[in-house]
């Protein structure tokens, strides 16, 4: 989670919501909390690789499960491209595609070596990211450029703009699903996952509120919206501008960390769908030594490289947000079917999460909504056509 929203979403969100950025961050956090709670409870009951693809399939049926899995795979693949391009823009602004492709190749190799190494490298990346975000806050608040007038006018922000900004900022919170999608590789998942998910979300929200407030106080919503690297603009706004290179390095490191986590989660969901025949079964192969879905990881790396060469960062973020919000709508719908002592308080949260996901998804620009809905519909239609053809040929497709 750390890095995606701060380094990639704050600018577009400020352009949409203006001084209402913090309100939008709060809305995104509420929806994310509902989703995180539903994900954690479902993961405890179904500790399997695949996340909401598995939950939807087990509790709602094969079509909702496929919709969630397809939305996750295509949405997060777009996220991978966005993060790779962000890495390239910070690492080598004049030729961003070169380091972007190099990062995808390198992290594909890391993921193919196994989750233990992935987790260790991710801890290092998060530590560097936190140091960079600390540099943003110190440079912003200590550089003498703070203007409290930049926070004025938040009450005048329009509801559609706040909704669109919240959808874009939601992109930053969605990383808690990585815990659930790695369910088969976690010790004592019934205890560990419900504790890890809200803890991670709480830490990230605290960091985002601090950084977003600093950014608004120093450069204001207009400055954030206009900057190609918003947090670098914050660091350079005052007398402590010498910290700007550290922020740029942090932006690259943060993007690499998010990319690493995303690729691990997509590979496991792809593997789970391939096991059930929803994707080519060859992608369900697990490496005999490293115990990872190596074919799925290699295919993902190749697809992301292609997207990086033609992608637009902001468009990729919007498309990813729409697809992932649909994914979490299925998560909340699946959580509504859970029984047990937690049902009384879980059900209202799941209803709020379901309605919140749908509202934010359709608050995005019309072109993004149409593109996202078209891709998701194409996946569902393609699945139906393949299954019809298999039945017609006498095969017995998995349902």
N, C-alpha and C positions, 0 to 999 in steps of 0.2 A: 504493500500500500504506500509506504513512504516514498515520495518522490514524484509519483505520477501526477497527482493533483497539483502539487506546489509548482513543479517545473513545467507542466504542460497544459494544465486546465485553468489556472488562475487568470491568465490574460483573456481568453475567450469568455470566461464566466464574468469577468469585470465588464467586458464589452456588452454583455447581455443585461446585467443587473445593476451596473453602476455602483453606487454606494450601498445598494442592497446585497452586495456580495456576501456579507456575513450572515444575513438572513437566509440566503440561498445555501450557505454552508450548513446552517442549522437544519434546514429542511432535508438536505442530502444526508446529514448525520442521523436524523430520526428514521428515515427510510432504511438507511444502512443498518441501524440497530435492529429494526424489526426483521430485516433479512438475515442478519447475523444470528439472531436468536433462533429463527426458524431453521437456518442451516445447521446450527450447533445441535439442536434437538434431533433433527433428522439424521445427522451424521452419527449421533450416539446410537440410534436405533439401527441404522444401516451403515456400518463402518466399512464401506467398500469404495474402491476407486471409481470415480465417475461423477460424484457430487449430485446435483439436482437431476441429471440424466437418470441416475439410479432411483432417486427418491420419486420422481415423477412416474417412472415406469412401474415401480413397485406399488405405489399408492393411488395413482390416477389412471394408469393405462399406458400402452405403448406409444400412442400418438403424442400425448403431452410430454412423455419422457423424451421422445425423439425431438420434439420442438425445443425443449430445454437444452438437450445435448447439442443440437445443430446451432442454436443461438449462441451457446457458449463457445463452440469451436470457431464459428465464423467471426463472432464479435471479438473474441480474445486474439484471434489471428490478426485482426485489424489493429488491436491494441499493441501486439508485438511490433508491427510495422511502425506504429506511431512512436513507440518507445525507442526503437532502433534509429528512427530519423531524428528524434530529440537528442539521442546520444551523439549522432553525427554532427548535429548543429552546434552542440557545445564543444565537441572534441576538435572539429576541423570545419569551421563555419563556411569556408570557401568551397569545400568539396565534401559535403556531409554524407553522400552516398558511400564513399570509400570506407570510413570507419563504421558506418551503419552495417554494411555487409560483413565487415570483419567481426563486429560484435555478435551478429547472428550466428556466424560460423563457429566462433569460439564458444559461445554459450550452448550451442547445440552439442558440441563435444562434451562440455561439462555435464550437461543433463544426461548424456548417454553413459557417463561414468558412474551414475548412481546417486540416489537422494542424499546419502550421507555427505558426500562432497558438495552437493548443491546447497544443503543447509549450512555447512561451514562457510562456504564462500558468501552466501547471502548474509550471514551475520556480519562479516567484514564489510560488505557493501553498505549495510544499514548503518554501521558505526560511522563510516565516512560521510554518509548522507546527513546524519544528525549533526556532525561537526560543521558541514557546509550550511545547514539551516540555522545553526547557532550563529555562524558568521553573518548571515543575512539579518538576523534580529539585532545583533550587536552593531553592525554597520548602519542599519536603518534607524534604530532608536538612539544610538550614540553619536550619529553623524551630524546632528543639528538640523535635520531637514523635516522634522516632525511638524505636522500642521493638523490640529484637531478638526479644522474646518472640512477636511477631506472625508470625515465620517458623517457630515451633515447631509441631509436629503435622503437618507435611507428609507424613511417612511413614504417618500414620494415615488419609490421604485414601483414599476407596474408589475402586476402579478404574472403575466406571461414571461416577462424578462427574468423574474426570479425563478420561475419554473424551469426555463431553459438553462439558466445558470446552475440550478440545483442538479439538473440532469447531467451537465458537463462535469460538475464537481463530484457527482456520484461515481464517475469513472475512477476517482482517486481512492474511494473506499472499498471497491469491489475485491480487493486482494484477499480478504478473509476467506474466500472460497477455497484458496489453495490448501488450507488446513483440512477442509472437508474432502476435497478431491484426492488427498493423499491418505485417506482413511485406512487403507489396508497396510500402510507402512508406519502407523502410529502405535506406540505402546499404550495399552489400556484406553482405547478410544472413547469408551462411554464416560470416562472421567476427564480425560485430557482435552478432548475437543470442545465440550461446552465451557471449559474454563479458559482455553486459549483464545477462542474467537472474540468474546467480548473484551478480554484484556487487551488484545492487539488493537481492536477498534478504539478503545478508550485512549490508549497511548497516542495513536495516530490523530484522533480528533483534537487532543490537547495541543499537539504540535501544529496542526493545520490552523487552528484558531489563532495561536500566537503569531505564526508567520503571516497569515492573511491580514490580521490587524496591523502588524508592522508595515506591510506593503501598502495598505490603504493610507495609513498615517503619513507615509513618506512621499509616495509618488501619486497617490490618488487613483481613482478608477480609470480616468482618462489615460494616465501614464501607463498603467498596467495593460490597458487594452491596446495601446499603440506599440508596446515593446515586444520585440521578437523573443527576448529573454527577460521576462518580467522581474525575476529575482535578482538578476545581474543589474537591472536598472535600479532596484531598491538599494543594493549595496553601493552603487556608484553615485547615489543621490546626495551624499553628504561628505563630510571631511574624512571619513574612513574608507574612501574608495579603494585603498590598496588591498582591501579584502575581496574585491570583485573577482580576481583570478581564482581564488579559493571557491567562490560560489560557482563559477563556470565549471571548475573541476567537479564540484559536488553535483552539478546538474548532469554531467556525463555519467558519473558514478551512480547516481540515483536511477537514471534511465536504464543503466545496465542491470541494476538490482531488480527493478520491476520486470524487465525483459526475461531475466533468469527465472523468476518465480512464475511468470505467465507461461513460459514454455513448458515448465514442469507440469503445471495443471492441465494444459491442453493435451499433452501427451497421454496423461492418465485417462482423461475423458474420452479421447479418441480410442484408446485401448478398450475401455468399457463398452463403447458403442460397437466396436468391431467384434467383440466377444458375442454380442447378441445379434450379429448379422445386420446391424443398421448401417455399418460402413464395411468396406472390404475386410474380410476376415484376416488377411495377411497382416493388417495393422495391429492385430491383437498379440503378435509375437513378443515374447519377453526374452531379453538377453540371458543366456544361461549363467553368466558370471555376475553381471552387474544388476540383474533383476529389474530392469527398466524396459519400457516399451520402445525399443530402439528404432524400429521401423517407423513408428508414428512420430518419434522425435526427429528423425532424419527427413521425413516428408514435410513436417511442419517447417523445419529450417529452410528447406528448398522453396516452399511457398512464400515464406516471409521475405526471403531474399528477392523474389520476383516482385512482390508488392512494394518493397522498399524502393525499387528502381522506378516506380511509376506513381507512388502514393503522395497524397497531400496530408500533412499532419492533422490539421483541424478537421478535415473531412473524416479521417480515420477515427478520431476521438468521438465524433458525433455518431458515426455508424456503430462503433463499439458500444457506446452508451445505450443506444436503442436496443441492440441485440441482448445485452447483458441485463437490462431492465426487464425484458420479456422473460429471460432465464429466471430471474428472481421472482417474477410474478408466479411462475410455476412452482418455485420453492415455497412460497407462502400458501399457495393453494394446496400443495402436498401436506404442509404442516397442519392445515385445518383438519386433516383426517387422523391426527395423532390422538391416542387415548392416554389415560394416566392422570396422576395428581396435578401435573402442570397444565392440563388442558384449560382450566378456568382462566388463567392469565395469558396463556400462549395464544388462545383463539383471537382475542381482541387485537393483539400485536400482529397476528398473521393477516387479519382483515385489513388493518391499517397499512401493512407492508404491501399487500396485493394492490390495494387502491392507489397507494403512493407510487408504486412502480409503473402502473399504467398511466397515471397522470403525468409523471415526469417523462415517460417515453414519448407521449404524444404532445409534450410541450416543446420538443425539439423542432428545428426548422422543417417545413413541409417536405422539402426535397430529401432530407435525411430520413424522415419517417417513411416516405414512399419507397426509398431505396432499401431501407432495412426490412420493411414489411414484404417487399418483393423478394428479397433473398430468402427470408424465412419461409414464405409461401412456396417458393421454388423448391426448397428442400423437402417440405412436406409433400408436395405434388410428386416430386421425383421418387420419393419413398413409395408412395402409393402406386405409381406406374411400374416400378421394379417388382413390387410384390404381386401386382396383377399379372405381370408377364411370367413370373415364376410359377404362380398357381396354374396359369394356362398351359405351361410346359410340363405340368405334373409334379413340380417340385413342392416342397413343404417349407416355405419360408418361416423363420422365427417370428412370432408376434409378441 
